[in-house]
Amino acid sequence: MTTPSGRSNLRRHVRSAVELPVTVADANNSVDGHIQFDTQDLSEGGAFVRSDLLFEVGEELSLTFGLPDGKQVKARGRVVRVARETGDEGVAGMGIEFLDLSDADRDAILALVTRGSHG
């Protein structure tokens, strides 16, 4: 299956387009403060986080975001892809793979994206 951008869809998990505020911090705390992002696409395995400020591939980050039901999800993730495109060509941001996510948080994300992908 290919996406509208022509990229092959090789994703392992069901994904849904959602907009949630996400707080991201460098896992080594070398970044002073937290940055708010919106997720464009979320799954139990990771997220694409839209942002003009990009971390490097391989960097580990701490993420915190609230689901629509009010549940706060905390995860540790690794940057696996960086997209620098902006404007009509695409959206700048980072693909982040979740490395550490509790079973309860994983189930809550799965329930949200499954519900979102079916209307």
C-alpha positions as CSV (number, residue, x, y, z in Angstrom):
1,M,0.0,0.0,0.0
2,T,1.3,3.5,-0.8
3,T,0.4,6.8,0.8
4,P,-0.7,9.9,-1.1
5,S,2.9,11.1,-1.0
6,G,3.9,7.9,-2.8
7,R,5.7,6.5,0.2
8,S,5.2,2.8,0.9
9,N,3.1,2.1,4.0
10,L,5.3,-0.4,5.9
11,R,3.9,0.4,9.4
12,R,3.4,-2.4,11.9
13,H,0.7,-0.8,14.0
14,V,-2.7,0.7,13.3
15,R,-2.4,4.5,13.2
16,S,-4.8,7.4,13.4
17,A,-4.4,11.1,12.7
18,V,-5.0,12.9,16.0
19,E,-4.0,16.3,17.3
20,L,-2.7,16.2,20.9
21,P,-0.4,18.5,22.8
22,V,2.9,16.7,23.5
23,T,5.7,17.7,25.8
24,V,9.1,16.5,24.6
25,A,12.3,16.6,26.5
26,D,15.8,15.3,25.7
27,A,16.2,12.1,27.7
28,N,19.6,13.3,29.0
29,N,18.0,16.6,30.2
30,S,20.5,18.5,28.0
31,V,17.6,20.6,26.6
32,D,16.5,23.3,29.1
33,G,12.7,23.1,29.4
34,H,10.0,21.4,27.5
35,I,8.6,22.0,24.0
36,Q,4.9,21.7,23.0
37,F,4.1,19.8,19.8
38,D,1.0,18.4,18.1
39,T,1.0,14.8,17.1
40,Q,-0.1,14.2,13.5
41,D,-0.1,10.5,13.6
42,L,-0.1,8.1,16.5
43,S,0.1,4.4,17.1
44,E,0.9,2.1,20.0
45,G,4.4,1.8,18.5
46,G,5.2,5.5,18.1
47,A,4.2,8.9,16.7
48,F,5.0,11.4,14.1
49,V,5.4,14.7,16.0
50,R,5.1,17.9,14.0
51,S,7.7,20.5,14.9
52,D,10.1,23.1,13.5
53,L,12.6,22.2,16.2
54,L,14.0,18.8,15.3
55,F,16.2,16.3,17.3
56,E,18.6,14.1,15.6
57,V,17.9,10.5,14.5
58,G,18.9,8.2,17.3
59,E,18.3,10.7,20.2
60,E,16.2,9.4,23.0
61,L,13.4,11.6,24.3
62,S,10.9,11.7,27.1
63,L,7.3,12.4,25.9
64,T,4.2,13.3,27.9
65,F,0.8,13.8,26.3
66,G,-2.9,13.8,27.3
67,L,-5.4,11.7,25.5
68,P,-8.9,13.1,24.8
69,D,-10.3,11.2,27.8
70,G,-7.9,13.1,30.1
71,K,-5.4,10.2,30.6
72,Q,-1.8,11.3,30.7
73,V,0.6,9.1,28.8
74,K,4.3,9.1,29.6
75,A,6.7,7.4,27.2
76,R,10.4,7.1,26.4
77,G,11.1,7.2,22.7
78,R,13.8,7.3,20.1
79,V,13.9,9.6,17.0
80,V,13.9,7.2,14.0
81,R,13.1,9.7,11.2
82,V,13.4,13.4,10.7
83,A,11.3,15.3,8.0
84,R,12.5,18.8,7.2
85,E,9.9,19.6,4.5
86,T,7.5,22.4,5.0
87,G,4.8,24.1,3.0
88,D,3.1,22.2,0.1
89,E,5.9,19.6,0.1
90,G,5.2,18.2,3.6
91,V,5.3,18.8,7.3
92,A,8.5,19.2,9.3
93,G,8.7,16.8,12.3
94,M,10.1,13.6,13.7
95,G,9.1,10.0,13.7
96,I,9.5,8.7,17.2
97,E,9.5,5.0,18.2
98,F,8.2,4.3,21.7
99,L,10.9,2.4,23.6
100,D,9.2,2.3,27.0
101,L,5.4,2.5,27.4
102,S,3.3,0.9,30.2
103,D,0.7,-1.7,29.2
104,A,-2.1,0.6,30.4
105,D,-0.8,3.5,28.2
106,R,-0.3,1.2,25.2
107,D,-3.9,-0.1,25.6
108,A,-5.3,3.5,25.9
109,I,-3.4,4.6,22.7
110,L,-4.6,1.4,20.9
111,A,-8.2,2.1,21.9
112,L,-8.0,5.7,20.7
113,V,-6.4,4.9,17.3
114,T,-8.7,1.9,16.7
115,R,-11.7,4.1,17.4
116,G,-10.2,6.9,15.2
117,S,-9.5,4.6,12.2
118,H,-13.1,3.3,12.1
119,G,-14.8,6.6,12.0
